[in-house]
Each structure stands twice: as C-alpha cells, then as structure tokens.
C-alpha cells in the first residue's frame, strides 16, 4: 500500500489529451485500490514545490499542486523514493492553503 509522500512512476492521462504517459507522481493517499496523486514535472519554470536530485528525483523537478488526479493501483510501475518529512509537511501546507482559500 502506498502512503503520503511516496514518489511513484505511474501511467497517467493528461487533462488536455487522451494520451497516457509514464510519469512520476507523489502519492497523497490510497483507498480501495485508487491512489490520489499530485503530478511532477521536470519543467522547473512551473509553479509548485521544488523537488531536487539531492532529494532523490531523477532530475530537478516541481510537484504540481494544481495537478491532482486519481489512478488505479494497477497503473503504478514502481516506487522511486519517499519525500522527507519536511517536504511532506510543505506539501500538506500548500494543499491546505488551496483547500481553504
């Protein structure tokens, strides 16, 4: 079972196309075989939470707080690493800000 802060490699569908690609994502929670995740991009110009190679990312990236979606457990290819406690707390703070805006 995946938990908050797990960085996974999964098949995801983009919102602007029917195309499915393999991309990293951050697990927010898992329930009943569904996993709610936040997308990750290597486009460091985008808004979000920075994720560095030093933290375990393949390349410097950004956690996209505005790109949250649900995938099935079967779409996960593997777990890459887990966010630090500090990064998980920052993720939760940013999500909380948006939910209470």
N, C-alpha and C positions, 0 to 999 in steps of 0.2 A: 504494500500500500504506500502510495506517495504522500508526502506531507509538505506543509508550508515551507517554501524556500528551496525545495528540490529543483534543480535545473535539469530538465529532460530534453531529449531530442525526440521530436514527435512529428507526425504528419498533420499539417494544419491547412485549413482553407482560408484564403484571404477574402476580405469583405468586398473587394471590388472585382472579383473574378471567381469562376468556378474551379480554378486551378488549385491543386493540392501540392504542397511542397514540404520537404523535411526541414524543420527549423527548430532552434532551441526555444524553450518556453520555461517560465517559472511557475511552479505549482502553487496555487493559493489554497485549494483544498480538494479532497477526493471524497466522493459519496456515491454509493450504489453503482460503482463501475464508471462513473463520469468524473472527469477531472477538470476543474476550473483553473485556467492558467492565464498568465499575462505574457504577451509576446515579447520577444527580444529581437533587436535589430543591430546590425553592425554599423548602421548609419549614425555615427556619433553626433551628427548635427541635429538629430531629432530630440524632442523634449522627453524627459523621463529620468530614471535613476541610472547613473553610470555603473557599468559592470566592467571590471578590468581583467586583463590577462593574469595579473598577480592574484586575483581572487579565484581564478580557475577558468575563466572564459577563454575560448579558442583565440578570439581577438577582442580588442576593446569594443564594448557594445553598450546598448541602452535598454533598460527594462521599460517597456512602453505601458505606462499606467492606463492609457486611454485605449488599449487594445486587449480586452479581456474576453475570453471565449471558453467554450466547453468542448472537450474532446472525450472520446471513449478510451477506456483503458487500453484497448487493442491498438490504438494509434501511436502509443509510446514505443519508441525503438529501444531507448536505453536511458539510464540516468547518467548525467555527466558529472555533477558535483552538487554540493549543497551550499547555499548562501551562509555567510557568517551571521551570528546573532544580531550584530549591529546592522547589517544590510537588511535582514528580515524586519527588524524594528522600523527602519526607514521606509521600507515597502509598505508596512501596515500604516504608518503615519500618513504617507502620501495617499493611500487608498481611503483612509478615514477622512482626510481633508475633502476629497472629492465627493464622498458619500454624504457629507454634512454641509456642503456648500449651499 
